[in-house]
Amino acid sequence: NGNDFDTKVKLFWAFGVYNYKADEVQILHLTQASIRNAILAYIDDEDFGEPQGYDLTIKRSGQGMETEYLVLASPPKEPKKEVAEALQDLKLDLSKHINGGNPFESNAPF
């Protein structure tokens, strides 16, 4: 086709999360189907449900084509005060994330 770029559409999820290691809100951008499927399994589990009520930890092992991800959910509990405050008024414009901008500079309603 003569194009120098990949034109395939690639499914991804992007959403705001609180990263405990960085101690801040960040955008999690997921392309890996194994991680998305693991999160969906927790969402479908009646003991967990929507992930706003519990923490998820994603662990990576291996490299290249041997990379594997493990998604672990912590039991549902009330968030720590600083986490709840950081997420309470969070407004993101994920269209800016997709287009290479800053999604935190936003008046978006989500």
C-alpha positions in Angstrom: 0.0 0.0 0.0 3.0 2.3 0.1 2.4 3.6 3.6 5.4 3.8 6.0 3.2 3.3 9.1 1.1 0.6 10.6 -2.6 1.2 9.9 -4.0 -1.6 12.0 -6.4 -0.5 14.7 -5.2 -1.7 18.1 -7.6 -2.1 21.0 -6.5 -0.5 24.3 -7.9 0.7 27.6 -6.9 4.0 29.2 -8.1 5.2 32.6 -6.9 7.1 35.6 -5.4 5.1 38.5 -3.7 5.8 41.7 -0.1 4.5 41.5 1.0 3.8 45.1 4.7 3.5 44.1 4.7 6.9 42.5 2.3 8.3 45.1 0.2 10.0 42.4 -2.7 9.7 39.9 -1.5 8.4 36.5 -3.0 7.1 33.3 -2.9 3.4 32.9 -2.7 2.5 29.2 -3.4 -1.2 28.6 -2.9 -3.0 25.3 -2.3 -6.5 26.7 -5.4 -8.7 26.3 -4.2 -10.9 29.2 -4.4 -8.0 31.6 -7.7 -6.8 30.2 -9.2 -10.3 30.5 -8.0 -10.7 34.1 -9.6 -7.4 35.1 -12.8 -8.4 33.4 -12.8 -11.6 35.4 -12.6 -9.6 38.6 -15.4 -7.3 37.4 -17.6 -10.3 36.7 -16.8 -11.9 40.1 -19.5 -11.1 42.6 -17.0 -10.8 45.4 -15.1 -8.0 43.6 -17.2 -6.2 40.9 -16.2 -2.8 39.6 -12.6 -2.0 40.3 -13.2 1.3 42.1 -13.7 -0.6 45.3 -10.4 -2.5 45.4 -6.8 -2.3 44.4 -5.2 -4.2 41.5 -1.6 -5.1 41.2 -0.1 -6.0 37.9 3.2 -8.0 38.0 5.3 -8.6 34.9 7.8 -11.4 34.3 9.9 -12.4 31.3 11.0 -10.3 28.3 10.0 -10.0 24.7 7.7 -12.7 23.4 8.2 -14.5 26.8 6.6 -11.6 28.8 3.8 -12.7 31.1 1.5 -10.6 33.3 -0.2 -11.5 36.6 -3.1 -9.4 37.8 -3.9 -9.7 41.5 -6.8 -8.0 43.3 -6.7 -7.0 47.0 -9.8 -7.6 49.1 -12.3 -4.7 48.8 -11.8 -2.0 51.4 -12.2 1.7 52.0 -9.4 3.6 50.2 -6.8 5.5 52.2 -7.6 9.2 52.7 -5.0 10.5 50.4 -6.1 8.1 47.6 -9.7 9.1 48.0 -8.9 12.8 47.9 -6.7 12.4 44.8 -9.4 10.6 42.9 -12.4 12.6 44.2 -12.3 15.5 41.9 -10.3 13.9 39.1 -11.3 15.0 35.7 -9.5 13.6 32.7 -9.8 14.3 29.0 -8.7 10.9 27.5 -8.9 12.3 24.0 -5.9 14.4 24.9 -4.1 11.2 26.0 -4.9 9.5 22.7 -3.6 12.5 20.8 -0.4 12.9 22.8 -1.5 15.8 25.0 -1.9 16.1 28.8 -5.2 14.5 29.9 -4.9 16.1 33.3 -5.4 19.6 31.8 -9.1 19.2 31.4 -12.5 20.4 32.2 -13.9 17.1 31.1 -16.9 15.7 33.0 -15.2 12.2 33.4 
